[in-house]
Amino acid sequence: MDHLYANAIQNMSAFFDSLAARIEQPKQIQIGDGYTYRYDNLSIHAAILQKLARVITGIQAMHTLNAYGLTQEQAAIQRILDELMEDILFLTYSVVFDNRSKLHDAFLKAFYEEECDNPSSVLDSSQKRPTVSRRKIRAYVNNISGLDDPSTGIEVSRTIHKGYSGYVHGASPHIMELYYGTPPRFHLHGAKSSPLYRDHVDDLLNYYYRGILAFAFSAKAFADDDLFYEIRLYSKEFADESGSAEHLTPYS
């Protein structure tokens, strides 16, 4: 599986470069006494691309944490990936189905807002980044997906989100997964001996696959049909080679 996963990262990186070449490049700007890079055009496509960048880094972080048995931290990254992939669907669907709404405008405004409105003093900055309701994002994605019962899809997404939130916020039931053995104790340097470790290893496959599909949806939003069909073909090859094709469905 390591070879399969390494190829997936390599391919997703190539897909990323293909999409990045289709829009303008970020420009260097001055903020306070330093310099950084920003997009001139605060477009939906630039937002999709930036979310995809975090999908690639997030998947690698998830895998590295798993390799060290840091399953709590792996699961927290997976919660982040869940939101990134929801965001990508939310944005790409608005382009593919020509269904951009005021909710998308609010999302993009919050996404591009600078963290500090006074670069010379973080403490004196008044910026408070607005947030778009995750419930509304999830409802949009499930409704436009054409599901027979969107409410069930929304509830499934909410349940998964809440389950992984325990890892992010350090809920006791989640932390206690580190306590096991004979005699039982907290395993603070990796929990590869945990009876739950295999479940976390199995989690990797779904997130790699969903990452590939996120690129397929994005290619469609970028109107790159050739790349879209290339990624869709690769997603099938990935699923077949994993030996678990029957268990892999889009955003399962």
Secondary structure, 3 states (H helix, E strand, C coil): CHHHHHHHHHHHHHHHHHHHCCCCCCEEEEECCEEEEECCCCCHHHHHHHHHHHHHHHHHHHHHHHHCCCHHHHHHHHHHHHHHHHHHHHHHHHHHCCCCCHHHHHHHHHHHCCCCCCCCCCCCCCCCCCCCCHHHHHHHHHHHCCCCCHHHHHHHHHHHHHHHHHHHHCCHHHHHHHEECCCCEECCCCCCCCCCHHHHHHHHHHHHHHHHHHHHHHHHHCCCHHHHHHHHHHHHHHHHHHCCHHHCCCCC
